[in-house]
Amino acid sequence: MDVVTGDLDSILIREGTYDVSSLARMRVILVDDGLSTLSFAKLIDKLNLRNIEIFSRYHSLISPNLLTKTHQPSCAPIRKPIQAGTLGVIGSPACEHFGVKVDAYAGHLAHVADLLGCSRIEYFPHRRESVKFENLSNWKFHPPGVGTLQVLSQQDVLPEVFYSAMSSSLVDVYLSVPNEVRFAFGRMPGFPTDSNARPALAAHGINTVEEIRSSYLSLNFLDLGTV
């Protein structure tokens, strides 16, 4: 084994090229960096890079031929009673990084809650988010910087439904909680529809945002469309 990484681009930057075939001369173990693992798996399969193996908690969504021959990791199960009428939102730095207005984002999430039959919102922020929604009734905003699974494991109940626009953590929660919990995703004007953060993927026509949504659909999450 030559390299263990969660981001093939980081190796390619060091090599001075975004030509993934340049990795062929080394053995690489790819570990999780969110759902980008699934996008890189698609690229590895597309280019038939058999010197790259994957060690991932998302192994059930990846071709077995691409996985290491060792026991794959998994998310620890979280088994709690389900609180009917509560929507768990897996957050995004939509306001901080994409310029979405806080009021517009709150309106989007309130509309999602209505569509899913929920009267309360429990918000699990992205680590780069700042505190918001303080004055909204029936909203609970967890402290930024604490992982969603950690928060869920420490509380007494689980939301009835979880929603996100494009977070890897939505799948992490799915892999951890009981089957009765529902999952949904949607789109909001102002959210990105393409990604340039992974040059090696973009160079081969792989859009990480669309790959995340494709993963949601493969798990039968409800697609609310543009909300």
TORKOL-4160 file (C-alpha; in steps of 0.2 Angstrom, whole numbers, padded with zeros to 4 digits, m for minus):
227
<pt num="1" X="0000" Y="0000" Z="0000"/>
<pt num="2" X="0007" Y="0017" Z="m0005"/>
<pt num="3" X="m0007" Y="0030" Z="m0001"/>
<pt num="4" X="m0022" Y="0030" Z="0010"/>
<pt num="5" X="m0033" Y="0045" Z="0006"/>
<pt num="6" X="m0051" Y="0051" Z="0006"/>
<pt num="7" X="m0048" Y="0063" Z="m0009"/>
<pt num="8" X="m0039" Y="0057" Z="m0025"/>
<pt num="9" X="m0038" Y="0075" Z="m0030"/>
<pt num="10" X="m0026" Y="0078" Z="m0016"/>
<pt num="11" X="m0014" Y="0066" Z="m0023"/>
<pt num="12" X="m0016" Y="0072" Z="m0041"/>
<pt num="13" X="m0012" Y="0090" Z="m0035"/>
<pt num="14" X="0004" Y="0084" Z="m0027"/>
<pt num="15" X="0008" Y="0075" Z="m0044"/>
<pt num="16" X="0004" Y="0091" Z="m0054"/>
<pt num="17" X="m0009" Y="0083" Z="m0064"/>
<pt num="18" X="m0028" Y="0079" Z="m0064"/>
<pt num="19" X="m0025" Y="0064" Z="m0075"/>
<pt num="20" X="m0032" Y="0050" Z="m0064"/>
<pt num="21" X="m0022" Y="0037" Z="m0074"/>
<pt num="22" X="m0006" Y="0044" Z="m0067"/>
<pt num="23" X="m0012" Y="0035" Z="m0051"/>
<pt num="24" X="m0009" Y="0018" Z="m0060"/>
<pt num="25" X="0009" Y="0016" Z="m0054"/>
<pt num="26" X="0004" Y="0016" Z="m0035"/>
<pt num="27" X="m0008" Y="0006" Z="m0024"/>
<pt num="28" X="m0021" Y="0017" Z="m0016"/>
<pt num="29" X="m0034" Y="0014" Z="m0002"/>
<pt num="30" X="m0048" Y="0026" Z="m0004"/>
<pt num="31" X="m0057" Y="0030" Z="0013"/>
<pt num="32" X="m0073" Y="0040" Z="0016"/>
<pt num="33" X="m0074" Y="0059" Z="0013"/>
<pt num="34" X="m0093" Y="0060" Z="0013"/>
<pt num="35" X="m0103" Y="0054" Z="m0002"/>
<pt num="36" X="m0088" Y="0059" Z="m0013"/>
<pt num="37" X="m0083" Y="0041" Z="m0011"/>
<pt num="38" X="m0097" Y="0036" Z="m0022"/>
<pt num="39" X="m0092" Y="0048" Z="m0035"/>
<pt num="40" X="m0074" Y="0042" Z="m0035"/>
<pt num="41" X="m0080" Y="0024" Z="m0035"/>
<pt num="42" X="m0089" Y="0028" Z="m0051"/>
<pt num="43" X="m0073" Y="0036" Z="m0059"/>
<pt num="44" X="m0062" Y="0021" Z="m0053"/>
<pt num="45" X="m0074" Y="0009" Z="m0061"/>
<pt num="46" X="m0076" Y="0019" Z="m0077"/>
<pt num="47" X="m0057" Y="0020" Z="m0079"/>
<pt num="48" X="m0054" Y="0002" Z="m0073"/>
<pt num="49" X="m0041" Y="0007" Z="m0060"/>
<pt num="50" X="m0039" Y="m0009" Z="m0051"/>
<pt num="51" X="m0025" Y="m0003" Z="m0041"/>
<pt num="52" X="m0037" Y="0008" Z="m0031"/>
<pt num="53" X="m0047" Y="m0001" Z="m0018"/>
<pt num="54" X="m0061" Y="0007" Z="m0007"/>
<pt num="55" X="m0064" Y="0005" Z="0012"/>
<pt num="56" X="m0081" Y="0013" Z="0015"/>
<pt num="57" X="m0096" Y="0013" Z="0027"/>
<pt num="58" X="m0106" Y="0016" Z="0011"/>
<pt num="59" X="m0100" Y="m0002" Z="0005"/>
<pt num="60" X="m0118" Y="m0007" Z="0001"/>
<pt num="61" X="m0119" Y="0006" Z="m0012"/>
<pt num="62" X="m0102" Y="0001" Z="m0021"/>
<pt num="63" X="m0098" Y="m0013" Z="m0032"/>
<pt num="64" X="m0090" Y="m0027" Z="m0022"/>
<pt num="65" X="m0076" Y="m0028" Z="m0035"/>
<pt num="66" X="m0070" Y="m0011" Z="m0030"/>
<pt num="67" X="m0069" Y="m0014" Z="m0011"/>
<pt num="68" X="m0054" Y="m0020" Z="0000"/>
<pt num="69" X="m0055" Y="m0038" Z="0004"/>
<pt num="70" X="m0056" Y="m0033" Z="0023"/>
<pt num="71" X="m0071" Y="m0031" Z="0034"/>
<pt num="72" X="m0079" Y="m0015" Z="0029"/>
<pt num="73" X="m0084" Y="m0001" Z="0042"/>
<pt num="74" X="m0102" Y="0003" Z="0046"/>
<pt num="75" X="m0112" Y="0016" Z="0056"/>
<pt num="76" X="m0116" Y="0012" Z="0074"/>
<pt num="77" X="m0135" Y="0008" Z="0075"/>
<pt num="78" X="m0146" Y="0021" Z="0084"/>
<pt num="79" X="m0162" Y="0014" Z="0091"/>
<pt num="80" X="m0173" Y="0027" Z="0099"/>
<pt num="81" X="m0192" Y="0030" Z="0099"/>
<pt num="82" X="m0198" Y="0040" Z="0085"/>
<pt num="83" X="m0207" Y="0057" Z="0088"/>
<pt num="84" X="m0221" Y="0060" Z="0076"/>
<pt num="85" X="m0223" Y="0077" Z="0068"/>
<pt num="86" X="m0204" Y="0081" Z="0069"/>
<pt num="87" X="m0194" Y="0085" Z="0054"/>
<pt num="88" X="m0175" Y="0082" Z="0056"/>
<pt num="89" X="m0166" Y="0094" Z="0044"/>
<pt num="90" X="m0148" Y="0090" Z="0040"/>
<pt num="91" X="m0141" Y="0107" Z="0037"/>
<pt num="92" X="m0130" Y="0115" Z="0024"/>
<pt num="93" X="m0120" Y="0132" Z="0024"/>
<pt num="94" X="m0133" Y="0138" Z="0011"/>
<pt num="95" X="m0133" Y="0156" Z="0019"/>
<pt num="96" X="m0114" Y="0157" Z="0023"/>
<pt num="97" X="m0107" Y="0150" Z="0007"/>
<pt num="98" X="m0121" Y="0151" Z="m0006"/>
<pt num="99" X="m0128" Y="0168" Z="m0002"/>
<pt num="100" X="m0146" Y="0161" Z="0002"/>
<pt num="101" X="m0155" Y="0173" Z="0013"/>
<pt num="102" X="m0159" Y="0166" Z="0030"/>
<pt num="103" X="m0178" Y="0171" Z="0028"/>
<pt num="104" X="m0179" Y="0162" Z="0012"/>
<pt num="105" X="m0170" Y="0146" Z="0019"/>
<pt num="106" X="m0182" Y="0146" Z="0034"/>
<pt num="107" X="m0197" Y="0148" Z="0022"/>
<pt num="108" X="m0190" Y="0133" Z="0011"/>
<pt num="109" X="m0188" Y="0122" Z="0027"/>
<pt num="110" X="m0205" Y="0127" Z="0034"/>
<pt num="111" X="m0213" Y="0122" Z="0017"/>
<pt num="112" X="m0204" Y="0106" Z="0017"/>
<pt num="113" X="m0211" Y="0102" Z="0034"/>
<pt num="114" X="m0229" Y="0106" Z="0029"/>
<pt num="115" X="m0227" Y="0094" Z="0014"/>
<pt num="116" X="m0221" Y="0080" Z="0025"/>
<pt num="117" X="m0234" Y="0083" Z="0038"/>
<pt num="118" X="m0223" Y="0089" Z="0052"/>
<pt num="119" X="m0226" Y="0104" Z="0064"/>
<pt num="120" X="m0209" Y="0104" Z="0072"/>
<pt num="121" X="m0191" Y="0106" Z="0065"/>
<pt num="122" X="m0175" Y="0100" Z="0073"/>
<pt num="123" X="m0160" Y="0107" Z="0064"/>
<pt num="124" X="m0143" Y="0098" Z="0063"/>
<pt num="125" X="m0131" Y="0111" Z="0057"/>
<pt num="126" X="m0116" Y="0109" Z="0045"/>
<pt num="127" X="m0100" Y="0112" Z="0054"/>
<pt num="128" X="m0097" Y="0128" Z="0044"/>
<pt num="129" X="m0114" Y="0136" Z="0049"/>
<pt num="130" X="m0118" Y="0150" Z="0061"/>
<pt num="131" X="m0132" Y="0149" Z="0073"/>
<pt num="132" X="m0149" Y="0155" Z="0065"/>
<pt num="133" X="m0168" Y="0153" Z="0067"/>
<pt num="134" X="m0167" Y="0158" Z="0086"/>
<pt num="135" X="m0184" Y="0167" Z="0086"/>
<pt num="136" X="m0194" Y="0154" Z="0077"/>
<pt num="137" X="m0206" Y="0144" Z="0087"/>
<pt num="138" X="m0206" Y="0125" Z="0086"/>
<pt num="139" X="m0188" Y="0125" Z="0079"/>
<pt num="140" X="m0173" Y="0118" Z="0088"/>
<pt num="141" X="m0156" Y="0122" Z="0082"/>
<pt num="142" X="m0142" Y="0111" Z="0088"/>
<pt num="143" X="m0125" Y="0118" Z="0092"/>
<pt num="144" X="m0114" Y="0119" Z="0076"/>
<pt num="145" X="m0098" Y="0108" Z="0077"/>
<pt num="146" X="m0107" Y="0093" Z="0085"/>
<pt num="147" X="m0109" Y="0078" Z="0073"/>
<pt num="148" X="m0127" Y="0074" Z="0068"/>
<pt num="149" X="m0125" Y="0055" Z="0073"/>
<pt num="150" X="m0117" Y="0061" Z="0090"/>
<pt num="151" X="m0132" Y="0072" Z="0094"/>
<pt num="152" X="m0145" Y="0058" Z="0089"/>
<pt num="153" X="m0136" Y="0045" Z="0100"/>
<pt num="154" X="m0137" Y="0057" Z="0115"/>
<pt num="155" X="m0155" Y="0062" Z="0114"/>
<pt num="156" X="m0171" Y="0052" Z="0119"/>
<pt num="157" X="m0181" Y="0052" Z="0103"/>
<pt num="158" X="m0178" Y="0053" Z="0084"/>
<pt num="159" X="m0187" Y="0064" Z="0071"/>
<pt num="160" X="m0201" Y="0055" Z="0061"/>
<pt num="161" X="m0193" Y="0062" Z="0045"/>
<pt num="162" X="m0176" Y="0068" Z="0039"/>
<pt num="163" X="m0173" Y="0080" Z="0025"/>
<pt num="164" X="m0158" Y="0088" Z="0016"/>
<pt num="165" X="m0154" Y="0097" Z="0000"/>
<pt num="166" X="m0138" Y="0088" Z="m0003"/>
<pt num="167" X="m0129" Y="0082" Z="0013"/>
<pt num="168" X="m0119" Y="0066" Z="0015"/>
<pt num="169" X="m0125" Y="0065" Z="0033"/>
<pt num="170" X="m0142" Y="0061" Z="0027"/>
<pt num="171" X="m0136" Y="0044" Z="0021"/>
<pt num="172" X="m0126" Y="0042" Z="0037"/>
<pt num="173" X="m0142" Y="0044" Z="0047"/>
<pt num="174" X="m0151" Y="0032" Z="0035"/>
<pt num="175" X="m0138" Y="0019" Z="0039"/>
<pt num="176" X="m0140" Y="0021" Z="0058"/>
<pt num="177" X="m0158" Y="0023" Z="0062"/>
<pt num="178" X="m0173" Y="0011" Z="0062"/>
<pt num="179" X="m0182" Y="0007" Z="0045"/>
<pt num="180" X="m0198" Y="0016" Z="0051"/>
<pt num="181" X="m0189" Y="0033" Z="0049"/>
<pt num="182" X="m0193" Y="0042" Z="0033"/>
<pt num="183" X="m0181" Y="0052" Z="0022"/>
<pt num="184" X="m0184" Y="0065" Z="0009"/>
<pt num="185" X="m0173" Y="0078" Z="m0001"/>
<pt num="186" X="m0177" Y="0093" Z="m0013"/>
<pt num="187" X="m0170" Y="0108" Z="m0021"/>
<pt num="188" X="m0171" Y="0126" Z="m0017"/>
<pt num="189" X="m0167" Y="0141" Z="m0029"/>
<pt num="190" X="m0149" Y="0147" Z="m0025"/>
<pt num="191" X="m0142" Y="0130" Z="m0020"/>
<pt num="192" X="m0128" Y="0124" Z="m0032"/>
<pt num="193" X="m0133" Y="0112" Z="m0046"/>
<pt num="194" X="m0115" Y="0108" Z="m0051"/>
<pt num="195" X="m0098" Y="0106" Z="m0042"/>
<pt num="196" X="m0081" Y="0111" Z="m0047"/>
<pt num="197" X="m0073" Y="0106" Z="m0030"/>
<pt num="198" X="m0067" Y="0089" Z="m0037"/>
<pt num="199" X="m0057" Y="0093" Z="m0053"/>
<pt num="200" X="m0053" Y="0075" Z="m0057"/>
<pt num="201" X="m0072" Y="0070" Z="m0056"/>
<pt num="202" X="m0077" Y="0085" Z="m0066"/>
<pt num="203" X="m0064" Y="0081" Z="m0080"/>
<pt num="204" X="m0073" Y="0065" Z="m0083"/>
<pt num="205" X="m0091" Y="0072" Z="m0082"/>
<pt num="206" X="m0095" Y="0067" Z="m0065"/>
<pt num="207" X="m0105" Y="0079" Z="m0055"/>
<pt num="208" X="m0104" Y="0077" Z="m0036"/>
<pt num="209" X="m0121" Y="0086" Z="m0033"/>
<pt num="210" X="m0130" Y="0075" Z="m0045"/>
<pt num="211" X="m0121" Y="0059" Z="m0038"/>
<pt num="212" X="m0127" Y="0063" Z="m0021"/>
<pt num="213" X="m0145" Y="0065" Z="m0027"/>
<pt num="214" X="m0143" Y="0049" Z="m0037"/>
<pt num="215" X="m0138" Y="0040" Z="m0021"/>
<pt num="216" X="m0154" Y="0047" Z="m0012"/>
<pt num="217" X="m0165" Y="0040" Z="m0026"/>
<pt num="218" X="m0156" Y="0023" Z="m0025"/>
<pt num="219" X="m0161" Y="0022" Z="m0007"/>
<pt num="220" X="m0179" Y="0027" Z="m0011"/>
<pt num="221" X="m0178" Y="0044" Z="m0002"/>
<pt num="222" X="m0193" Y="0054" Z="m0007"/>
<pt num="223" X="m0189" Y="0067" Z="m0020"/>
<pt num="224" X="m0199" Y="0083" Z="m0017"/>
<pt num="225" X="m0192" Y="0092" Z="m0032"/>
<pt num="226" X="m0189" Y="0111" Z="m0032"/>
<pt num="227" X="m0198" Y="0117" Z="m0016"/>
